Amino acid sequence: MADPSDALAALRVRPDGDTSVHLNNAGVAPLLPRGLAAARAALELMQGGSQTVLEAFALHDRARATVGRLVGAPNDDVAFFSSCSAALSQVAFGMSLSTGDEIVLPDQEYPSNAYPWHRAAKRAGARAVVVPSRADWSLDLERLIAAVTPKTRVVAVSWIEFSTGATADLRALADAARQVGAWLVVDAIQGLGVVPFDMTASGADVVCGGAHKWLCGPLGLGFLVARAEVRNALEPLMVSATTFGTPDDPVDPAKEPRRDRRRFEPGNPLVVTAAGAAGSIEHLLEVGINVVHAEALGLRALIVEEAARRGFDVRPGGGPAQSPIATFVPDVDPSRLVEGLRAHGVSVAPRGGGVRVAPHAHNTVADVERLFALVDELRVGLRRA
């Protein structure tokens, strides 16, 4: 097993010629070298066609096991999709909803974890109950729990909110949902890879994620992890021969879908993106997610300190699982400041009425120093404009 300190040092090695500062890891993180190598190896394997297809499928299964290790779930509970959004839509449109049912969600959900529930509710004659956050953008746990009633079928929430890093108390929400027989469905994309997570401890019934943010994997891979009884209650939205058995089986219209993760994986597996994601995730696991988290939080503390020195308000974030996201409100237009930073090779994002900075363990103190040196330089020009 690799030494975690060596793995951390390797995490900070950047490709030749890359002078960018990647502080938008909550948007699209840079693909780690091991992820790139794994994706390339999968592509090269496909040159063998049918002679190597079983080896390609084995890479897909290895990736499934890697995601299972990451979230603390059995391999067979992990199903791959083209994106986290696709996985969330499978849950929203695959479950059985009826007139009068309710879906509880916070008001600051990422649109991909809001629109599916609103559309599913509209189709079924159900109701989406949107719970306001506090004035400081933090989640109001008491209001969320109070919104859960015997009519509630689902509590849909992001573990970590995308704008400010505010985190949800998943265990408390799971307990409230379970008391009325509802599911807790979690979009965990903003935490997996940078904050330690255990699905059993969280109490979640379904967890969805994607590879291209904090997992530092490629675009084009999402996943759904569901408890067996929940998984088997979801009607597959897309089907193929492998949804029901094998391509060699005779067609039987009365046949029910498989009762494992393959009920959600029609057609050919997502070998290349799954292999690339597994390469990056395995590197992060070698470092240790606890170590990754501590490194990222150290950089967040520096960002908050530098923002405060300039008199910028910082969104509180907060919650039981501290996110490294820091969103500060500058004294100039946030969107124009973000554009200027990007033009100088520093990636951040306009979110939550401010500038969202999302440091990872592959970042350094020098990255934060460069960010704020440019902020100071750009503010001068933006004030004159």
Secondary structure as the mmCIF struct_conf table of DSSP 4:
data_model
#
loop_
_struct_conf.conf_type_id
_struct_conf.id
_struct_conf.beg_label_comp_id
_struct_conf.beg_label_asym_id
_struct_conf.beg_label_seq_id
_struct_conf.end_label_comp_id
_struct_conf.end_label_asym_id
_struct_conf.end_label_seq_id
HELX_RH_AL_P HELX_RH_AL_P1 PRO A 4 LEU A 11
TURN_TY1_P TURN_TY1_P1 ARG A 12 ARG A 12
TURN_TY1_P TURN_TY1_P2 ASP A 16 GLY A 17
STRN STRN1 VAL A 21 HIS A 22
STRN STRN2 ASN A 24 ASN A 24
TURN_TY1_P TURN_TY1_P3 ASN A 25 GLY A 27
HELX_LH_PP_P HELX_LH_PP_P1 ALA A 29 LEU A 32
HELX_RH_AL_P HELX_RH_AL_P2 PRO A 33 LEU A 45
HELX_RH_3T_P HELX_RH_3T_P1 MET A 46 GLN A 51
TURN_TY1_P TURN_TY1_P4 THR A 52 THR A 52
HELX_RH_AL_P HELX_RH_AL_P3 VAL A 53 VAL A 71
TURN_TY1_P TURN_TY1_P5 GLY A 72 GLY A 72
HELX_RH_3T_P HELX_RH_3T_P2 ASN A 75 ASP A 77
STRN STRN3 VAL A 78 PHE A 81
BEND BEND1 SER A 82 SER A 82
HELX_RH_AL_P HELX_RH_AL_P4 CYS A 84 GLY A 94
BEND BEND2 MET A 95 MET A 95
TURN_TY1_P TURN_TY1_P6 THR A 99 GLY A 100
STRN STRN4 GLU A 102 PRO A 106
TURN_TY1_P TURN_TY1_P7 ASP A 107 GLN A 108
HELX_RH_3T_P HELX_RH_3T_P3 PRO A 111 ASN A 113
TURN_TY1_P TURN_TY1_P8 ALA A 114 ALA A 114
HELX_RH_AL_P HELX_RH_AL_P5 TYR A 115 ALA A 124
TURN_TY1_P TURN_TY1_P9 GLY A 125 GLY A 125
STRN STRN5 ARG A 127 VAL A 131
HELX_LH_PP_P HELX_LH_PP_P2 PRO A 132 ARG A 134
TURN_TY1_P TURN_TY1_P10 ALA A 135 ASP A 136
BEND BEND3 TRP A 137 TRP A 137
HELX_RH_AL_P HELX_RH_AL_P6 LEU A 141 ALA A 146
TURN_TY1_P TURN_TY1_P11 ALA A 147 ALA A 147
TURN_TY1_P TURN_TY1_P12 PRO A 150 LYS A 151
STRN STRN6 THR A 152 SER A 158
BEND BEND4 TRP A 159 TRP A 159
STRN STRN7 ILE A 160 ILE A 160
TURN_TY1_P TURN_TY1_P13 PHE A 162 THR A 164
STRN STRN8 THR A 167 THR A 167
HELX_RH_AL_P HELX_RH_AL_P7 LEU A 170 GLN A 179
TURN_TY1_P TURN_TY1_P14 VAL A 180 GLY A 181
STRN STRN9 TRP A 183 ASP A 187
TURN_TY1_P TURN_TY1_P15 ILE A 189 VAL A 194
BEND BEND5 VAL A 195 VAL A 195
HELX_RH_AL_P HELX_RH_AL_P8 MET A 199 SER A 202
TURN_TY1_P TURN_TY1_P16 GLY A 203 GLY A 203
BEND BEND6 ASP A 205 ASP A 205
STRN STRN10 VAL A 206 GLY A 210
BEND BEND7 ALA A 211 LYS A 213
TURN_TY1_P TURN_TY1_P17 TRP A 214 LEU A 215
BEND BEND8 LEU A 219 GLY A 220
STRN STRN11 GLY A 222 ALA A 226
HELX_RH_AL_P HELX_RH_AL_P9 ALA A 228 ARG A 231
TURN_TY1_P TURN_TY1_P18 ASN A 232 ALA A 233
BEND BEND9 LEU A 234 LEU A 234
HELX_LH_PP_P HELX_LH_PP_P3 GLU A 235 PRO A 236
BEND BEND10 LEU A 237 MET A 238
HELX_RH_AL_P HELX_RH_AL_P10 ALA A 241 PHE A 244
BEND BEND11 GLY A 245 GLY A 245
TURN_TY1_P TURN_TY1_P19 PRO A 247 ASP A 248
BEND BEND12 ASP A 249 ASP A 249
HELX_LH_PP_P HELX_LH_PP_P4 PRO A 250 VAL A 251
TURN_TY1_P TURN_TY1_P20 PRO A 253 ALA A 254
HELX_LH_PP_P HELX_LH_PP_P5 LYS A 255 ARG A 258
BEND BEND13 ARG A 259 ASP A 260
HELX_RH_3T_P HELX_RH_3T_P4 ARG A 261 PHE A 264
BEND BEND14 GLY A 267 ASN A 268
HELX_RH_AL_P HELX_RH_AL_P11 VAL A 271 VAL A 287
HELX_RH_AL_P HELX_RH_AL_P12 ILE A 289 ARG A 309
TURN_TY1_P TURN_TY1_P21 ARG A 310 GLY A 311
STRN STRN12 ASP A 313 VAL A 314
BEND BEND15 GLY A 319 ALA A 321
BEND BEND16 PRO A 324 PRO A 324
STRN STRN13 ALA A 326 VAL A 329
BEND BEND17 ASP A 331 VAL A 332
HELX_RH_AL_P HELX_RH_AL_P13 PRO A 334 ALA A 343
TURN_TY1_P TURN_TY1_P22 HIS A 344 GLY A 345
STRN STRN14 VAL A 346 SER A 347
STRN STRN15 ALA A 349 ARG A 351
TURN_TY1_P TURN_TY1_P23 GLY A 352 GLY A 353
STRN STRN16 GLY A 354 VAL A 357
STRN STRN17 ALA A 358 ALA A 358
TURN_TY1_P TURN_TY1_P24 ALA A 361 HIS A 362
HELX_RH_AL_P HELX_RH_AL_P14 VAL A 365 ARG A 384
#
